[in-house]
Amino acid sequence: MAKKQTTKQITEKSLEQKQSRWSGFSWSKLVYTVIVIFLYVPLVFVGVQTFLPNYADYNYPGQYKDCYAYIQYSQTDKCYNAQEQTAMVEKRDQCVADQQTEQKAYDDAKRQYDIWKYVSTLAVAVLTLVLVMLIAFDTPIKIGFFVGSAAAVFISTMQYFDTRSIPAFIVLVVVFALVVFVIQKREKFFG
């Protein structure tokens, strides 16, 4: 009989623990948090795209010259002397070299532009994290901004992974440090 009472007491305690664990849970707070996340992430990317639209300063892609058109293959019956062949090969080689120079210039300029977009996204995330720490928002809003800024940083890092920028890396380290700090002090900020 003592065993039944002990089992009954353990069952009642575990039921009380489960109820107390879920007593602070609110579906409406979860919905509000998810709404903030789903609105914040696109807001960041639309904002960056609005103020830093796609790179179009130099329209190199698709503007390839046909460097091999200098040799007239349609004139198969014509024989070229050594001077003409050398001139055509030099013209073709110069065309290819010019095209490679233009491609490198375009790639370098686009990389710099992508770095600005990446740093801008990271800056918005840093600003959001600082505001979450300073302004007394409701808990679902704070958590939504916090998770949304972490998601925006992750997505932008995947988009601009190939930028290999030292300033962007430094800002990413700052974002990481802020996130770890907020998580460590979560009772203060989210409680």
NORZIBEL-V293719 format. One record per backbone hydrogen bond with DSSP energy under -1.0 kcal/mol. CO is the residue of the C=O (numbers start at 1). NH is the residue of the N-H. E is the energy in kcal/mol with one decimal. If there is no record, write none. Layout:
[[CO	NH	E] [CO	NH	E]]
This chain:
[[1	5	-1.8] [2	6	-2.3] [3	7	-2.4] [4	8	-2.6] [5	9	-2.7] [6	10	-2.6] [7	11	-2.5] [8	12	-2.3] [9	13	-2.4] [10	14	-2.6] [11	15	-2.1] [12	16	-2.3] [13	17	-2.5] [14	18	-2.2] [15	19	-2.4] [16	20	-2.6] [17	21	-2.1] [18	22	-1.8] [19	23	-1.1] [26	30	-1.8] [27	31	-2.6] [28	32	-2.6] [29	33	-2.4] [30	34	-2.5] [31	35	-2.5] [32	36	-2.4] [33	37	-2.3] [34	38	-2.8] [35	39	-1.6] [36	40	-2.8] [37	41	-2.1] [39	43	-1.5] [40	44	-2.3] [41	45	-1.9] [42	46	-3.1] [43	47	-2.2] [44	48	-2.4] [45	49	-2.5] [46	50	-2.1] [47	51	-2.3] [48	52	-2.5] [58	60	-1.5] [60	63	-2.6] [65	67	-1.4] [66	69	-1.6] [71	73	-1.4] [74	76	-1.3] [75	78	-1.0] [81	85	-2.4] [82	86	-2.3] [83	87	-2.4] [84	88	-2.4] [85	89	-2.4] [86	90	-2.6] [87	91	-2.4] [88	92	-2.5] [89	93	-2.8] [90	94	-2.5] [91	95	-2.2] [92	96	-2.4] [93	97	-2.4] [94	98	-2.7] [95	99	-2.4] [96	100	-2.3] [97	101	-2.2] [98	102	-2.5] [99	103	-2.4] [100	104	-2.3] [101	105	-2.3] [102	106	-2.5] [103	107	-2.8] [104	108	-2.6] [105	109	-2.3] [106	110	-2.7] [107	111	-2.2] [108	112	-2.1] [109	113	-2.1] [110	114	-2.8] [111	115	-2.1] [112	116	-1.8] [113	117	-2.0] [114	118	-2.6] [115	119	-3.0] [116	120	-2.3] [117	121	-2.2] [118	122	-2.4] [119	123	-2.6] [120	124	-2.1] [121	125	-1.9] [122	126	-2.5] [123	127	-2.7] [124	128	-2.4] [125	129	-2.6] [126	130	-2.5] [127	131	-2.5] [128	132	-2.5] [129	133	-1.6] [130	134	-1.8] [131	135	-3.1] [135	137	-1.8] [138	142	-2.5] [139	143	-2.8] [140	144	-2.2] [141	145	-2.7] [142	146	-2.7] [143	147	-3.0] [144	148	-2.6] [145	149	-2.7] [146	150	-1.9] [147	151	-2.5] [148	152	-2.6] [149	153	-2.2] [150	154	-2.2] [151	155	-2.8] [152	156	-2.5] [153	157	-2.2] [154	158	-2.0] [155	159	-2.2] [156	160	-2.6] [160	163	-1.7] [165	169	-2.0] [166	170	-2.3] [167	171	-2.4] [168	172	-2.4] [169	173	-2.2] [170	174	-2.0] [171	175	-2.5] [172	176	-2.5] [173	177	-2.7] [174	178	-2.6] [175	179	-2.6] [176	180	-2.6] [177	181	-2.5] [178	182	-2.8] [179	183	-2.6] [180	184	-2.5] [181	185	-2.0] [183	186	-1.4] [185	188	-1.0] [185	189	-1.7] [186	190	-3.6]]
